Amino acid sequence: PIYKPNHLKQWYQRRVRGDKSVSSLYVVDNITNNREIVYWATKFPFPLQDRDYVFERTHLMDEKLKTIEITSRSITHKSKPEYSKFVRVLKYGSKLTILADKDLYEKGMSYCLTYYDDFGMPIPNQVKDRLANTKIPEFLDKVHDAAVYLGSTGKLYVPYPENSPRK
C-alpha cells in the first residue's frame, strides 16, 4: 500500500540516522491512531541558529476518494519547553495530499506538498531564493527516491546525497 501508519515512525528513525541536518525527530505524544505530537530539531548553517519545532500531525485516509492527507501545524506542548540552544519556530505548517492513481493499495500516485514556516528573523531575498532554488528541489528528489525505493522493495528508506541512487 501507499501508506501504512507505521511508515512515519520508520521514516523518523531513518531520517535521524541519515540526515545530518536533523538533531532530533520523534513522536512526543500519540493522541489517537491518526494524530500525534512531534518534536523536530534541525541544524542550520552559520550564521543561522539551529531551529526546533513542536507540531501536531494528523493523517487522514479516504479510500473512496483514493486520497491521503498528512497535515502538520505548530503548537506548544507542556513537555517541550523552548531551549536556549534552538530558536523555536512558532509558525509552521504543512499539508501533503496524496492521490492514488488507481487504488491506495497499488503502486502509483500524485502528490502536492504545501509548506510554510516563519524563521523568526528577516532573511535576505538572495538567501531565500537560493534555498528555494536548491534545497527544495533537493528535498523533493529525496522524497521521490524514497518513494521509488519503497515501491520497488517494500522497505522504507530515506536517501541522502552520499548514498542516493541518483548519483
Secondary structure, DSSP 8 states (H G I E B T S, - for coil): ----HHHHHHHHHHHHHH-TTEEEEEEEEEEETTEEEEEEEE---TTS--EEEEEEEEEEEETTTTEEEEEEEE---TT----TTSEE--SEEEEEEEEESS-TTSS-EEEEEEEEE--SS---HHHHHHIIIIIHHHHHHHHHHHHHHHHHHS------GGG-TT-
